[in-house]
Amino acid sequence: MKPQDIAFFIGALAVIVLRKPKIAALLGLISLIIAVPLFAKWVFFTAERLTYYAAGFFLVAIIIYMVQFHYENRH
């Protein structure tokens, strides 16, 4: 497990615990912004992982939004 994997899991768990979907989306965008120069420099392994992390953060944000929407409309 690489250091960026550990940072991703810590970030994802923090967002899940805090239930902040905007932060998750922001982290996903930051991951994509960091990945672009790495793709340009042909550092494909790290850039590819960053795109996976971005997708993970976006998925976490969507799930949090769906759960919040469900509980708001339930009551």
N, CA, C and O atoms as CSV, one atom per row, in Angstrom:
chain,resi,resn,atom,element,x,y,z
A,1,MET,N,N,0.846,-1.163,0.000
A,1,MET,CA,C,0.000,0.000,0.000
A,1,MET,C,C,0.902,1.240,0.000
A,1,MET,O,O,1.817,1.357,0.815
A,2,LYS,N,N,0.634,2.132,-0.901
A,2,LYS,CA,C,1.456,3.321,-1.074
A,2,LYS,C,C,0.936,4.461,-0.201
A,2,LYS,O,O,-0.212,4.432,0.240
A,3,PRO,N,N,1.777,5.465,0.048
A,3,PRO,CA,C,1.351,6.586,0.897
A,3,PRO,C,C,0.113,7.309,0.362
A,3,PRO,O,O,-0.729,7.754,1.143
A,4,GLN,N,N,-0.004,7.430,-0.969
A,4,GLN,CA,C,-1.183,8.112,-1.507
A,4,GLN,C,C,-2.448,7.289,-1.275
A,4,GLN,O,O,-3.533,7.857,-1.149
A,5,ASP,N,N,-2.329,5.967,-1.217
A,5,ASP,CA,C,-3.483,5.131,-0.894
A,5,ASP,C,C,-3.955,5.391,0.534
A,5,ASP,O,O,-5.151,5.507,0.800
A,6,ILE,N,N,-2.998,5.478,1.434
A,6,ILE,CA,C,-3.327,5.733,2.831
A,6,ILE,C,C,-3.980,7.110,2.979
A,6,ILE,O,O,-4.952,7.267,3.717
A,7,ALA,N,N,-3.437,8.104,2.272
A,7,ALA,CA,C,-4.017,9.452,2.325
A,7,ALA,C,C,-5.437,9.445,1.760
A,7,ALA,O,O,-6.315,10.124,2.293
A,8,PHE,N,N,-5.669,8.688,0.692
A,8,PHE,CA,C,-7.017,8.611,0.124
A,8,PHE,C,C,-7.997,8.001,1.120
A,8,PHE,O,O,-9.087,8.537,1.321
A,9,PHE,N,N,-7.624,6.893,1.741
A,9,PHE,CA,C,-8.525,6.241,2.690
A,9,PHE,C,C,-8.790,7.117,3.911
A,9,PHE,O,O,-9.917,7.163,4.406
A,10,ILE,N,N,-7.781,7.800,4.393
A,10,ILE,CA,C,-7.983,8.704,5.521
A,10,ILE,C,C,-8.913,9.846,5.125
A,10,ILE,O,O,-9.820,10.205,5.877
A,11,GLY,N,N,-8.685,10.417,3.937
A,11,GLY,CA,C,-9.545,11.498,3.456
A,11,GLY,C,C,-10.979,11.039,3.242
A,11,GLY,O,O,-11.918,11.743,3.612
A,12,ALA,N,N,-11.152,9.869,2.651
A,12,ALA,CA,C,-12.496,9.349,2.404
A,12,ALA,C,C,-13.215,9.055,3.723
A,12,ALA,O,O,-14.397,9.366,3.869
A,13,LEU,N,N,-12.516,8.464,4.668
A,13,LEU,CA,C,-13.140,8.188,5.963
A,13,LEU,C,C,-13.492,9.474,6.697
A,13,LEU,O,O,-14.538,9.553,7.341
A,14,ALA,N,N,-12.631,10.479,6.606
A,14,ALA,CA,C,-12.919,11.756,7.259
A,14,ALA,C,C,-14.162,12.399,6.655
A,14,ALA,O,O,-15.001,12.940,7.374
A,15,VAL,N,N,-14.274,12.337,5.339
A,15,VAL,CA,C,-15.450,12.927,4.678
A,15,VAL,C,C,-16.717,12.168,5.052
A,15,VAL,O,O,-17.766,12.773,5.273
A,16,ILE,N,N,-16.620,10.849,5.123
A,16,ILE,CA,C,-17.780,10.030,5.487
A,16,ILE,C,C,-18.208,10.323,6.922
A,16,ILE,O,O,-19.397,10.469,7.203
A,17,VAL,N,N,-17.235,10.409,7.825
A,17,VAL,CA,C,-17.554,10.676,9.229
A,17,VAL,C,C,-18.155,12.072,9.383
A,17,VAL,O,O,-19.119,12.253,10.127
A,18,LEU,N,N,-17.594,13.056,8.685
A,18,LEU,CA,C,-18.096,14.429,8.783
A,18,LEU,C,C,-19.382,14.643,7.987
A,18,LEU,O,O,-20.103,15.615,8.215
A,19,ARG,N,N,-19.665,13.738,7.054
A,19,ARG,CA,C,-20.841,13.828,6.175
A,19,ARG,C,C,-20.866,15.154,5.418
A,19,ARG,O,O,-21.870,15.867,5.410
A,20,LYS,N,N,-19.749,15.462,4.789
A,20,LYS,CA,C,-19.603,16.701,4.021
A,20,LYS,C,C,-19.388,16.360,2.550
A,20,LYS,O,O,-18.248,16.159,2.131
A,21,PRO,N,N,-20.449,16.289,1.761
A,21,PRO,CA,C,-20.289,15.924,0.353
A,21,PRO,C,C,-19.558,16.981,-0.465
A,21,PRO,O,O,-18.901,16.646,-1.451
A,22,LYS,N,N,-19.657,18.250,-0.077
A,22,LYS,CA,C,-18.949,19.294,-0.820
A,22,LYS,C,C,-17.438,19.141,-0.681
A,22,LYS,O,O,-16.695,19.393,-1.630
A,23,ILE,N,N,-16.989,18.731,0.491
A,23,ILE,CA,C,-15.561,18.500,0.687
A,23,ILE,C,C,-15.111,17.305,-0.151
A,23,ILE,O,O,-14.022,17.330,-0.726
A,24,ALA,N,N,-15.936,16.262,-0.226
A,24,ALA,CA,C,-15.596,15.097,-1.041
A,24,ALA,C,C,-15.472,15.488,-2.509
A,24,ALA,O,O,-14.538,15.064,-3.189
A,25,ALA,N,N,-16.410,16.293,-2.998
A,25,ALA,CA,C,-16.348,16.741,-4.394
A,25,ALA,C,C,-15.118,17.614,-4.619
A,25,ALA,O,O,-14.467,17.511,-5.659
A,26,LEU,N,N,-14.797,18.469,-3.657
A,26,LEU,CA,C,-13.616,19.317,-3.770
A,26,LEU,C,C,-12.339,18.479,-3.808
A,26,LEU,O,O,-11.442,18.754,-4.606
A,27,LEU,N,N,-12.251,17.471,-2.961
A,27,LEU,CA,C,-11.086,16.588,-2.979
A,27,LEU,C,C,-10.979,15.837,-4.303
A,27,LEU,O,O,-9.876,15.610,-4.801
A,28,GLY,N,N,-12.116,15.453,-4.875
A,28,GLY,CA,C,-12.108,14.814,-6.180
A,28,GLY,C,C,-11.585,15.747,-7.256
A,28,GLY,O,O,-10.793,15.339,-8.106
A,29,LEU,N,N,-12.026,17.003,-7.225
A,29,LEU,CA,C,-11.532,17.983,-8.198
A,29,LEU,C,C,-10.040,18.247,-8.019
A,29,LEU,O,O,-9.307,18.367,-9.001
A,30,ILE,N,N,-9.592,18.338,-6.779
A,30,ILE,CA,C,-8.166,18.546,-6.516
A,30,ILE,C,C,-7.358,17.372,-7.045
A,30,ILE,O,O,-6.285,17.570,-7.616
A,31,SER,N,N,-7.852,16.157,-6.867
A,31,SER,CA,C,-7.160,14.979,-7.385
A,31,SER,C,C,-7.031,15.049,-8.900
A,31,SER,O,O,-5.980,14.719,-9.449
A,32,LEU,N,N,-8.089,15.476,-9.577
A,32,LEU,CA,C,-8.027,15.592,-11.037
A,32,LEU,C,C,-7.074,16.705,-11.466
A,32,LEU,O,O,-6.343,16.547,-12.444
A,33,ILE,N,N,-7.074,17.818,-10.752
A,33,ILE,CA,C,-6.174,18.925,-11.089
A,33,ILE,C,C,-4.716,18.504,-10.919
A,33,ILE,O,O,-3.864,18.874,-11.727
A,34,ILE,N,N,-4.430,17.742,-9.883
A,34,ILE,CA,C,-3.065,17.260,-9.676
A,34,ILE,C,C,-2.690,16.226,-10.734
A,34,ILE,O,O,-1.525,16.139,-11.124
A,35,ALA,N,N,-3.650,15.448,-11.201
A,35,ALA,CA,C,-3.365,14.388,-12.173
A,35,ALA,C,C,-3.013,14.931,-13.548
A,35,ALA,O,O,-2.230,14.306,-14.263
A,36,VAL,N,N,-3.558,16.063,-13.938
A,36,VAL,CA,C,-3.341,16.589,-15.289
A,36,VAL,C,C,-1.855,16.830,-15.588
A,36,VAL,O,O,-1.374,16.364,-16.620
A,37,PRO,N,N,-1.109,17.538,-14.730
A,37,PRO,CA,C,0.323,17.719,-15.043
A,37,PRO,C,C,1.104,16.403,-15.024
A,37,PRO,O,O,2.088,16.251,-15.748
A,38,LEU,N,N,0.665,15.463,-14.202
A,38,LEU,CA,C,1.360,14.178,-14.175
A,38,LEU,C,C,1.151,13.414,-15.479
A,38,LEU,O,O,2.072,12.757,-15.966
A,39,PHE,N,N,-0.051,13.495,-16.049
A,39,PHE,CA,C,-0.271,12.896,-17.355
A,39,PHE,C,C,0.599,13.579,-18.409
A,39,PHE,O,O,1.131,12.913,-19.298
A,40,ALA,N,N,0.746,14.892,-18.317
A,40,ALA,CA,C,1.559,15.630,-19.282
A,40,ALA,C,C,3.030,15.239,-19.191
A,40,ALA,O,O,3.747,15.254,-20.191
A,41,LYS,N,N,3.475,14.888,-17.982
A,41,LYS,CA,C,4.873,14.474,-17.791
A,41,LYS,C,C,5.058,12.963,-17.953
A,41,LYS,O,O,6.138,12.437,-17.685
A,42,TRP,N,N,4.031,12.283,-18.381
A,42,TRP,CA,C,4.056,10.833,-18.632
A,42,TRP,C,C,4.298,10.015,-17.357
A,42,TRP,O,O,4.934,8.962,-17.404
A,43,VAL,N,N,3.798,10.496,-16.239
A,43,VAL,CA,C,3.841,9.750,-14.975
A,43,VAL,C,C,2.473,9.083,-14.838
A,43,VAL,O,O,1.640,9.483,-14.025
A,44,PHE,N,N,2.271,8.055,-15.659
A,44,PHE,CA,C,0.934,7.494,-15.799
A,44,PHE,C,C,0.440,6.751,-14.565
A,44,PHE,O,O,-0.747,6.815,-14.245
A,45,PHE,N,N,1.319,6.054,-13.874
A,45,PHE,CA,C,0.872,5.244,-12.742
A,45,PHE,C,C,0.234,6.111,-11.667
A,45,PHE,O,O,-0.879,5.831,-11.222
A,46,THR,N,N,0.928,7.157,-11.249
A,46,THR,CA,C,0.402,8.023,-10.194
A,46,THR,C,C,-0.808,8.812,-10.690
A,46,THR,O,O,-1.785,8.974,-9.959
A,47,ALA,N,N,-0.747,9.305,-11.930
A,47,ALA,CA,C,-1.869,10.079,-12.473
A,47,ALA,C,C,-3.117,9.208,-12.591
A,47,ALA,O,O,-4.226,9.664,-12.316
A,48,GLU,N,N,-2.933,7.960,-12.998
A,48,GLU,CA,C,-4.082,7.056,-13.110
A,48,GLU,C,C,-4.700,6.795,-11.747
A,48,GLU,O,O,-5.923,6.771,-11.612
A,49,ARG,N,N,-3.866,6.602,-10.744
A,49,ARG,CA,C,-4.388,6.385,-9.394
A,49,ARG,C,C,-5.131,7.617,-8.894
A,49,ARG,O,O,-6.152,7.492,-8.218
A,50,LEU,N,N,-4.633,8.798,-9.218
A,50,LEU,CA,C,-5.314,10.021,-8.800
A,50,LEU,C,C,-6.688,10.137,-9.448
A,50,LEU,O,O,-7.619,10.647,-8.825
A,51,THR,N,N,-6.830,9.672,-10.684
A,51,THR,CA,C,-8.157,9.695,-11.311
A,51,THR,C,C,-9.079,8.690,-10.626
A,51,THR,O,O,-10.277,8.936,-10.490
A,52,TYR,N,N,-8.523,7.561,-10.197
A,52,TYR,CA,C,-9.333,6.598,-9.438
A,52,TYR,C,C,-9.772,7.199,-8.103
A,52,TYR,O,O,-10.914,7.019,-7.681
A,53,TYR,N,N,-8.858,7.915,-7.440
A,53,TYR,CA,C,-9.209,8.555,-6.177
A,53,TYR,C,C,-10.294,9.605,-6.389
A,53,TYR,O,O,-11.215,9.724,-5.581
A,54,ALA,N,N,-10.185,10.361,-7.471
A,54,ALA,CA,C,-11.209,11.370,-7.788
A,54,ALA,C,C,-12.562,10.699,-7.963
A,54,ALA,O,O,-13.570,11.182,-7.448
A,55,ALA,N,N,-12.584,9.586,-8.690
A,55,ALA,CA,C,-13.847,8.863,-8.879
A,55,ALA,C,C,-14.379,8.373,-7.535
A,55,ALA,O,O,-15.586,8.408,-7.294
A,56,GLY,N,N,-13.489,7.919,-6.666
A,56,GLY,CA,C,-13.904,7.474,-5.334
A,56,GLY,C,C,-14.495,8.603,-4.513
A,56,GLY,O,O,-15.522,8.427,-3.857
A,57,PHE,N,N,-13.852,9.764,-4.547
A,57,PHE,CA,C,-14.382,10.911,-3.809
A,57,PHE,C,C,-15.734,11.349,-4.371
A,57,PHE,O,O,-16.642,11.689,-3.612
A,58,PHE,N,N,-15.869,11.340,-5.708
A,58,PHE,CA,C,-17.153,11.705,-6.300
A,58,PHE,C,C,-18.229,10.695,-5.904
A,58,PHE,O,O,-19.370,11.077,-5.642
A,59,LEU,N,N,-17.878,9.422,-5.859
A,59,LEU,CA,C,-18.836,8.398,-5.449
A,59,LEU,C,C,-19.262,8.604,-3.999
A,59,LEU,O,O,-20.444,8.481,-3.676
A,60,VAL,N,N,-18.309,8.916,-3.127
A,60,VAL,CA,C,-18.628,9.188,-1.724
A,60,VAL,C,C,-19.562,10.392,-1.621
A,60,VAL,O,O,-20.523,10.369,-0.852
A,61,ALA,N,N,-19.281,11.442,-2.393
A,61,ALA,CA,C,-20.136,12.630,-2.371
A,61,ALA,C,C,-21.551,12.296,-2.828
A,61,ALA,O,O,-22.521,12.751,-2.221
A,62,ILE,N,N,-21.678,11.512,-3.884
A,62,ILE,CA,C,-23.004,11.132,-4.385
A,62,ILE,C,C,-23.759,10.315,-3.352
A,62,ILE,O,O,-24.952,10.533,-3.140
A,63,ILE,N,N,-23.089,9.390,-2.717
A,63,ILE,CA,C,-23.750,8.557,-1.711
A,63,ILE,C,C,-24.211,9.401,-0.530
A,63,ILE,O,O,-25.324,9.224,-0.035
A,64,ILE,N,N,-23.353,10.322,-0.075
A,64,ILE,CA,C,-23.747,11.187,1.043
A,64,ILE,C,C,-24.940,12.049,0.658
A,64,ILE,O,O,-25.874,12.201,1.445
A,65,TYR,N,N,-24.918,12.620,-0.561
A,65,TYR,CA,C,-26.059,13.419,-1.020
A,65,TYR,C,C,-27.335,12.580,-1.072
A,65,TYR,O,O,-28.402,13.054,-0.681
A,66,MET,N,N,-27.235,11.350,-1.546
A,66,MET,CA,C,-28.417,10.488,-1.649
A,66,MET,C,C,-28.966,10.150,-0.265
A,66,MET,O,O,-30.181,10.154,-0.067
A,67,VAL,N,N,-28.106,9.864,0.674
A,67,VAL,CA,C,-28.553,9.543,2.033
A,67,VAL,C,C,-29.208,10.765,2.671
A,67,VAL,O,O,-30.258,10.651,3.302
A,68,GLN,N,N,-28.587,11.939,2.507
A,68,GLN,CA,C,-29.179,13.151,3.070
A,68,GLN,C,C,-30.529,13.449,2.425
A,68,GLN,O,O,-31.471,13.835,3.117
A,69,PHE,N,N,-30.633,13.278,1.123
A,69,PHE,CA,C,-31.892,13.518,0.415
A,69,PHE,C,C,-32.970,12.556,0.899
A,69,PHE,O,O,-34.124,12.948,1.069
A,70,HIS,N,N,-32.592,11.282,1.124
A,70,HIS,CA,C,-33.540,10.285,1.581
A,70,HIS,C,C,-34.091,10.655,2.954
A,70,HIS,O,O,-35.299,10.588,3.178
A,71,TYR,N,N,-33.199,11.051,3.883
A,71,TYR,CA,C,-33.667,11.380,5.212
A,71,TYR,C,C,-34.433,12.695,5.278
A,71,TYR,O,O,-35.314,12.847,6.124
A,72,GLU,N,N,-34.116,13.649,4.403
A,72,GLU,CA,C,-34.871,14.904,4.380
A,72,GLU,C,C,-36.295,14.687,3.850
A,72,GLU,O,O,-37.235,15.310,4.344
A,73,ASN,N,N,-36.460,13.836,2.880
A,73,ASN,CA,C,-37.771,13.608,2.296
A,73,ASN,C,C,-38.572,12.540,3.026
A,73,ASN,O,O,-39.760,12.366,2.758
A,74,ARG,N,N,-37.948,11.840,3.924
A,74,ARG,CA,C,-38.637,10.788,4.678
A,74,ARG,C,C,-39.509,11.364,5.791
A,74,ARG,O,O,-40.563,10.814,6.110
A,75,HIS,N,N,-39.074,12.445,6.364
A,75,HIS,CA,C,-39.790,12.999,7.512
A,75,HIS,C,C,-40.695,14.106,7.101
A,75,HIS,O,O,-41.378,14.690,7.943
